[in-house]
């Protein structure tokens, strides 16, 4: 029986050099089950919402109004999950004494800057597993709470790089540690 050699996989993140700065660019992880299921669910969910709005205008019902509020939240969650997986991503860079983390998707962009002098305990983390619902989690809703890079910032633990595996997170922690002051890794 022949033994097949396993190729060493490349990482998903890219380090981009732009002039005087470097940044880590991380595309969103695509889950093909979610991307095939959610558009169908969203179409049926939209149809249900249209029927409910029609019924609400025909005869006002408080229950239906409350249900439509939940319907809208479900619709936004499904649409944002699709948008994140198709077009979203994260960037991480160190510049001017700040660690800057941004998440972007269509119609949504969030960028936070952390004072590098206040960062402690920079380390890799395992990130969420498939069974913890990782395929449906997006930084649009869980910003700073999931990811394979973590650090302590004051009394809060910050997570980044939600679309990566633990091994790649370890590589990026090493990359970041070389660019942060020595106190950040402690």
FENRARA-V668389 format. One record per residue. RES is the residue in one small letter. D_FIRST is the distance of its C-alpha to the first C-alpha in Angstrom with 2 decimals. Layout:
RES,D_FIRST  RES,D_FIRST
//
This chain:
x,0.00  x,3.81  x,6.53  x,9.54  x,12.80  x,15.53  x,18.81  x,21.92  x,24.09  x,27.66  x,30.47  x,32.62  x,35.88  x,37.54  x,40.20  x,42.99  x,45.71  x,49.01  x,51.84  x,52.54  x,50.27  x,46.58  x,45.18  x,41.94  x,41.29  x,39.03  x,38.48  x,38.47  x,35.20  x,34.77  x,33.76  x,33.10  x,33.92  x,37.25  x,37.95  x,37.49  x,39.33  x,42.23  x,43.87  x,44.12  x,45.43  x,47.81  x,49.21  x,49.89  x,51.25  x,53.54  x,54.81  x,55.59  x,57.45  x,59.49  x,60.50  x,61.46  x,63.55  x,65.32  x,66.04  x,67.31  x,69.74  x,70.85  x,71.65  x,71.18  x,69.16  x,68.47  x,65.20  x,63.96  x,64.94  x,63.01  x,60.00  x,60.10  x,59.96  x,56.69  x,55.54  x,56.21  x,54.21  x,51.21  x,51.52  x,51.73  x,48.71  x,46.51  x,47.87  x,47.42  x,43.80  x,43.08  x,45.08  x,43.36  x,39.81  x,40.68  x,43.13  x,43.38  x,42.42  x,43.53  x,44.83  x,45.54  x,47.72  x,49.99  x,53.36  x,56.90  x,56.17  x,54.44  x,50.92  x,50.95  x,48.56  x,48.79  x,47.19  x,47.90  x,47.48  x,49.80  x,53.30  x,52.28  x,52.08  x,52.51  x,52.76  x,53.58  x,54.48  x,54.09  x,56.19  x,53.74  x,56.22  x,55.78  x,51.96  x,50.58  x,47.22  x,44.96  x,41.43  x,38.21  x,37.97  x,35.16  x,36.79  x,36.80  x,33.76  x,32.94  x,34.60  x,37.69  x,38.20  x,36.93  x,36.27  x,40.01  x,41.49  x,43.16  x,45.16  x,48.02  x,48.63  x,46.91  x,47.93  x,47.58  x,46.11  x,42.36  x,40.06  x,37.80  x,40.58  x,43.50  x,46.73  x,50.03  x,53.07  x,56.16  x,55.76  x,52.91  x,49.13  x,47.93  x,44.38  x,43.01  x,39.89  x,39.09  x,36.34  x,34.07  x,31.46  x,32.45  x,30.51  x,32.32  x,35.52  x,35.18  x,34.95  x,38.01  x,39.92  x,39.51  x,40.75  x,43.70  x,44.57  x,45.08  x,47.61  x,49.48  x,52.11  x,50.98  x,52.63  x,50.35  x,47.30  x,49.29
//
